[in-house]
Amino acid sequence: MKTVNIHEAKTHLSRLIERAARGESFIIAKAGKPLVRVEALETDTKLKKRIGFLAGEFCVPDDFDRMGQREIERQFGANE
């Protein structure tokens, strides 16, 4: 794991953050003494995997797009 001093971290903060976001953690030190570790936050992958999360849990009838068609036509006067 790379160690950088505070001055270098301030000077190259954007570059260091980009590297950390890609998974390259680093340590910031003061006078050679490690102070903090910088690493990327874990992203919530559960939201990305929601498509299809109910697959197989229910079935849509073949006539789904025509369900209630007669009643809808009656209410809107289609048979008049």
N, C-alpha and C positions, 0 to 999 in steps of 0.2 A: 504494500500500500504506500502510495506516495505521501511524503510529508513536505509541507510548504510553510515558510514563515509568514507571519501576519502581513508584512510589507508586500511580499510576493502575492499573497491571497488578495489583498486590496488592489494591487496593480492589475492582476489577471482574473478578477472575480468572474466575469462573464464566461471566459474560456473554461475556468475550473467548474463552474456550474453546469455548463454543457457536457463536460466529461462525466461529472457525477450523475447527471440525468441518464447518460448512456450506461451507467453501472460501474463506473470507475471511482470508487470511494477514495477519499484522501483525508489526511490529518493536517490541521492547522496547529502550528507550534509557536511558542514565544520563547525566545532565547534557547531554542533547542528542546524545550520541554513541551510535550504534546498537550494540547488543551482541548480540542474538539475534533470529532470525526464528522465529515460531511459525506452523506450518501443520499441517493435518490429515495423518495418516498415510494412505497408500494402503491401501485394503482389498483383501483377496485375493478377487477376483471369480471365480477358478477354481472354488472350492468351490460357489458359487452356480449355476454353469453345468453341474454334473455330471449333472443329470437329462437323460437322453437321449444321453449322451456315447457310447454304443455303438450308437446307432440305425443300422440297416442292416448291422451287423457280423455278425449271426447271425439265424436265424429259429427260431421256436418252432413245433413241429409242431402241427397242428390237434388231434391226439389227446393232447396233452401231459398233460391232467388224467386220462387213462385209461391212460397208459403203465405197464406192469407190473401192471395191475389183476388179471390172472389169477394171477400169482405171489403178489401180496399176499393175495388171497382164499385161495389154497392155504395160505399160511403161517399165516393166522389162522383156518383151519378154516371158512371161509364155505360150502364145498361139502359139509360133513358133515351 
